[in-house]
């Protein structure tokens, strides 16, 4: 009975309130950088700093988050997901309050204090989206896990879509108002996670640090091709996406004079395609490991194909169509990678592995704008073609190193098998025609389990038989 109950829990349905609470966590993390992009020029003027200095507002959020994420994953495996997510969100909000208060109090001398607040926000962000992914892996299995991770990725994408527009709208009040916006939204998410997210019980004792490190080494020894390929594929997809968006922001402003909310809406188009595709992909992949592999390959191939063709046309509509196709490719890749990574590791190590993946993704996002800014100085054609080559390499690595059978074996080990029922042999009595029965009964060497004795009045009964029809004697 206990095994049956356990097996039943493996496929429990996704609770909408729980999933909504967890989906709010990556949404908050995305707002941390993207909301500030529209107001960075105003911020630089008010604080009397250069464009290079103001870029530290983004860097000092992303780098601490990327560094701290693996440690947050370790702590979540040891002490629980909620015990890391909620304090992380609290630090996130506290950093926003510090930056906003410094802007009001110190005014043009607030730059150093704002950077300090951003560092605190980055440390808090480390305990958000990657831990939420691991939480989904703990709560749901199989197709429900794939569906929940698709929603998590779609929430991340929708945050990227809405944040430039939202940042421009809040910036109409004042550039520093965005820092006070963070703690308001974060308070809602903290309450939702506290009330709606219940961690599954674990009967295993927490591992010591050396045991934990040893188990992680074993994971990478056995699964390093899959994990490293997935890490590379995820970071490459996001680096290319944000690099293209960085280029697009400058392109729209210089060529078409778009600014503020209108420019934010234009930047949201490819990300909208990405987030929509992510949601649909998460709902479709379910347990289909082979399909996930092919979607990763196809997604990166779409990114490569779209970037190769962009320099060949000098048309704004074709340009937006091309980057939208790249967004679709990214939307195919990310939910599949989320599910592949969470499904290929055990519960006790899942937090650290997904956190390492989140760290690599975060650093990919941080590397995209400066890398594309450097490449665009060499020429837009070089920028597009080199990034297309990177996407093609990622597609090839995914085709070679994402092995379906190895992942399926990991899933079989994770899911308890149903107790086997002993085979029951049912012997049914076969009705035979009377004449056939008596003819067979004369065979002395036949191995029958049971045999009726020959009737003494055989000759008399034979005369009484009038017709044999379908095995039934009729007089």
Beta strands, then each sheet from edge to edge (+ up, - down):
strand 1: 467-469
strand 2: 472-474
sheet 1: 1+ 2-
end
